Amino acid sequence: MDESLIDEWLPSHHFGEHATDVIRVAEALKTSATQRDRDGGTAWRERDVLRESGLLKLAVPREFGGFDAGWPLILRTVRRLAVEDSSLAHLFGFQHLQVASVRLFGNPEQQARYLGGTTEQGWFWGNAVNARDVRLSITRTSTGYELNGIKSFCSGATGSDMLIISVTSGDAPTDRRFLAIPTQRQGITVNDDWDNIGQRQTDSGSITFDRVALDASEVLGPPGVASSPRATLRNLIGQLILTEIYLGNALGAFRDAIGYVKNRSRPWPMAAVANARDDELLQFRTGGLWPRLKAAQLLADDALHEFERAWQRGLDLSAHARGELALNIAAARLQAARTALDTTSEIFELMGASATTRRDGFDRYWRNVRVHTLHDPLDYRQKSIGQWLLTGQLPDPYG
């Protein structure tokens, strides 16, 4: 492996005062990532490594005991962790998505309760917010509310302390409400049914809710940000997390391929060279991947800084500014996804057949990217950019 590439792409100053912790966690995840990908299941020890690092409270404001880190730092940390372990990077990113949900939709009392608990008790947050799965219902009771039904794609739910849950009370996206309750509440069953080809340790199975009672104070808001442009920033955080996971997988795959060609590959006889690294065709292929990776990173970094500026504007964020931000993120996500799919596949052209062993597990990079890119068809991201270019229409804030 050529670790100098990672140092160049993600230098320690990107992580500020948290650099030591970020690098330490990344190294801890790397040591067992390949084996754990084969095993699947829940990465209990690695989840504890994340919990004990203190990095789970990066997005929590200082007034509640957190670090109040900027989103570029948080999301670049997702990228750095994904270089080594895409599943745990996913859990880390979704932790901050749930914290952002509390910050965006919770009233002052709820923010103090939930954000304070995140720092004081080291809570790990899971989610049950799949907007396309509307099988979960909420009804009023004499003492509050009751939940019944099921939610799928509940990343991080296994082993979590708290859940952010979404329920829909109408037909419009703005009718969706967010709830925050303990994972261990009576009637909640986290199902061990995640069996996809990639992201194998994201604990992204389903949750069953059977007459789960909740108090009105566990429904986030009001006031929160309601249906303002700021409310839609939650969607964009989710898109940025996936963008960073794509990039992390691509960078990890490229790093491993470079190291493999330098140290393990045997040259083809027709290349007439002693070392594979001197094969001109391999040099040509490697040189073609590098610019695409660089372009994807630059687009992603630009989107991170644009998002941070939008976040800092608070309720002054306009619908138009939010739409322009969505375009930048769509471009970054499209470039990162397509580049990652190509890179994680093409590395085998560099390394050769001997690199396809289960022992090395290089295929995990492609499988991770392939699973995630299917969650949100890239053609629709590309269409939204073309629509804006040809008609001036900005993307749907809930798209």
N, C-alpha and C positions, 0 to 999 in steps of 0.2 A: 504494500500500500504506500502511496505517496502522500504523506500527511502535509507536506509543504503546500500542496494544492488547497487543502482546506484552510490552512492558515492564511493563504492569499485571498481566498474567496470570503472567508468569515473571520477576519482578524479579531483579536481579543478586545480591541477598543470598541467594537460594535456592541459589546455587552457591559461596558462601563464597570461599575463597582461589583457587578455580578459575574464578571468574566470567570473567576476561579470556580464558582459554583457551576456555571454552565458547562465549562470544560470537564469538570470532575464528573458531573452527571452523564455527559455524553460518553466519556471513557468507560464509565461503569456499565452503561447500556450496551456498548459495543462488544464487550467481552463475551456476552452470551446471546446476542441478537440472532445469529444464524440458527442456533439450536432451538431457541424459543420459538422462532418462526415455524420450525418443523413440528414442534410440540403443540402449538396453539394454546388454548386455555388462557388463564389469567396470570399475568406477570406480578405476583404478589410482592416478591422481594424488590423488583424494580419500581413498582408503585411506591413502596416505602422509601426507596432512594429519592424519588421525586418529592415525596412529602417532607422528608427530613432535610432536604436541601434548602427549604424556605422559598423556592422559586414559585410555588403555587400561589403565593400572595403578591406577585409582581404587580398585578393590575389593581390591587386594593389600595384606596387612597390612604395617605399617611395618617389622617385623622382616625382611621380605624385600625391602625397598627401595620398597614401594608407598606409597600415600597413606592407606590404611585409611579411606576415605571411608564415610559412612553410606549405606544404601540409598536413603533419600529423595533425597539429592543425586545419586546415580548415575542413578536412574530419572527424576528430573526433567530430567536432562541428555538422556536418551532423548527425552523429550517436546519439549524445546527443539530438538533436532536434527531431529526429525520434522516440526516446523513448516516446515522448509526442505527436508528431503530424507529421506523416509521410509525409503528403502533403506539409506542409510548409518546412520541411527538404529537400524535393525534390526541391522546388523552390529555397531555399538557395543554395543547391549544384549546381543546374543548373545556378544560377547567376555566380558562380565562374568558371564554365565550359565556359561560354561565355567570361568572362574576360580573361581566359587562351587562348581562341581563338584569341583575339586581341594581346595578348602577343606573341603567337606563329607565327601568320600569318601577323600581321600588320607591316607596315614600321614605321620608327621612327616618322614621322609626324602623322600617324594614331594613334599610341600608345599615343602620347601626347594629341591628340584630344579626343579619346574615353576613355582612362583611366583617364585623367584629368577630363572629364565630369562626370565620374562615382563617383569621390570623391567630386567634387565641387557642382554638382547638385543632388547628391544622386540617380543616375539612377538605376532603376530596369531593368535588362536585361531579355528578353524572347528569344525564339529560334524557328526557322523553318528550322531544319537541318536534318530531317529524311532522311537518305541516301537511304532507300528503296523506298521512294516515289519520283518518277521522273516526276511528273506531272507539275513541275514548269520549265518554260523556260526563257531564257535570250537572248535578241537580241540587236544588236547594233543599235543606232540611231545617228542622226546628232549631238546630244549634249551629248551622253553618252550611256546609256543602258535602256532597258525596261523589266520589269518582268510581266509575265502572267502565271496564273495557280493556283495551290493549293498545300499546304503542310499539312500533318496530324501530330498528336502527337506533337503539338507545345507548350510544357510546358512553363508556365509562361507568355504567350503572353498577356493574358487579364490583363490590367492595367500596362503593362510594358511601359517603356520610349523608349527603344531601342530594336532592334532585330538583332540577328545574323542569317543569312539566308545562306543556301548552295544551290548551283546550279551545275549541272553536264553538262560538255560540251563534254564529250566523254564516252568511255566505261570503262576506267580504274579508280580506286579509286583516283589516283593522278590528275585526270581531274576535281575533285571537287574544286570549288572556294567558298570562304566565303565572305559575304557581311555584312555591318553594316549600318543600316538605322533607322530613327525614326519610331516607331510603328504607329504614327498618320499621316504618309504621305498619301497623296491622293491616293486612289485606293487600300489601304490595308483594309481588313475587317477581324477582328478577330471573328470567329464564335463561338457561345455558343452551342457547340455540343458534349461536353465531358460528357458521361453518363455511365461510366464503374463502375464495382462493387467496385473497390478500388481506392486509391489515388484520392479521389473525389474532392479535392480542389487544384489540381495542374494546373487547367486551361489549360488542355492538348488537347484541341480541334484542329480544323483546322483553317488555314488562307487562304483567297482567295486574290490573287493579280490580279488586273485588270488595265493593262497599267500603272504600277507603274514605274515612272521615277527615275533613279539614276545616279549620277555622277560617272565618272571613279575612282575618289578618294575614293569612298565608297566600292570598291572592294579591300579587304585586300591584301596588298603586292603590288608589290615586294619591298624588297627582301623576307622578311619573312623567313620561314624555308623550304618552298617548299616541296619537296618529301624526305627530309632527315629523318633518323630514329627519330629525335626529333619531326617531324611533327605528327608522330603517337601517341605521348603522349596524344594528345587530346582524342583519343579513350579510352586510359587507364584511364584518369580522369573520363570519363563517367562510366566505369566499376567499378571504386572504389566508386563512388557516390552510385551506386546501391548496392554494397556490404555493405556500411555503412547503407543504408536504411533497408536492410534485417536485419542487426544486431540490429539496433535501435528498430524495430518492435518486434524482438525476445526478447530483453531485457525488453522492456515495458510489453510485454505479461507475461513474467516470473515473473517480479516484481509484477504485478497485481494479478497473480495467487497465489503467496506466501502470499500476504496480505489478499486475499480472504479466503484462507484456514485457516489462523491464526485467522481471526476475524469474518468471516461470515458463513463459511461452517458448516453444521450439520454432525456429523459422521454417517456412516452407522451402523445400528443395529448390523450387523454381525461382526463389528470391535471390539465391546465390549470395547470402550473407551469413555470417557466423552467429549473429544475435537478432532476435525478432525485432528489437527496437530499431534496427537499421533497415528493415524492410520498407521500401518506399511506398508500397500500397498501404501498409499499416499507418505510416506517417500521414499519408493523404487522408485516410479515413479519420484518424484522430484529429487532424487539423480541421476537418469539416464539422466535427462535433463542438469543438471549443467555441467558435463564434456564436453558435446558437445558444449555448449555455450562458455565455457572457451577456447576450442580448436579453435573455429571459431574466437574469438577475438584475440587470439595470432597470427593466420595466417593473419588476417586483419592488425594487427599492424605491423607485419613483412613486409607485402606488402607496407604499407604506407611509411615506412622508406626506403625500396628499391626504391620506386618511387621518393622520395625526392632526393636521391643520383643521380638517373638518370636525374632528372630535373636540378640539379646543374651542371651536366656535359655539358649542352648546346649542341652545335653542335659537341662536341667530343663524344657524345653518339654513339656507334657503333650499327649496325644492330643486331649483336649477343647478345650484352648486352640488347638491347631492347627486343629481343626474350626471354631471360631468365627472364626478368622482367614480360613479359606477362604471362609466365608460373606461376610465383608466384602469380600474380593477379588472374589468372584463378583458381588456387587452393583455394585462399581465397574466391573468389566469389562463387565457387561451394560449399564449406563447409558452408559459411554463408547462402546461399540460401536454401540448403537442411535442415540445422539446423533450420532455421527460419520457413520453411514450417511445419516441425515436431512440433516445440515448440508451434507455434501459434494455432495448431490444438489440441495438447495433453493437453494444459492447461485446457480444458473442462473436461478431465478425472479426473483432480485434483479437480476442483471446483464443478462439478455436474450440474444438470439440471437448478437449480435456477440461474446459472450464464449466461444463454443464453438469458436474457431479452434484448430488444432493449435499455432500459434505461442505462444499463451498457456498452453496445457497445463493448464488448470484441472481438467480431468477426471481428472488423475492422482491427486488427493486421493481421489476416490470409488473409483477402481480399486484403489488401495493398501488402503483399508479393506475393500473387498469381498473381495479375495483373502484377507486375514487372518481376517476374521470367519467364513469358511467352513472354516477349519482346525479349529474347535472350535464346533459348533453352539450358538448362543445359547440355544435352547430348553432345552437340558440344564442350562445355568447357571441359567436362570429356574426350571426344575423343582426344582433342588436347594434353592433358597431357599424355594419353596413347600412342599417336603417337610419342611424343618425347621420351618416355621411351623405346619404341620398335624400333624406326627407327632413333632417333636423330634429327628429323626434328622439328624445332621451329615453333611456330604458325604464321599464316599469320598476318602481322602487321595491316591489315584492318579488321581482323576477330573479 
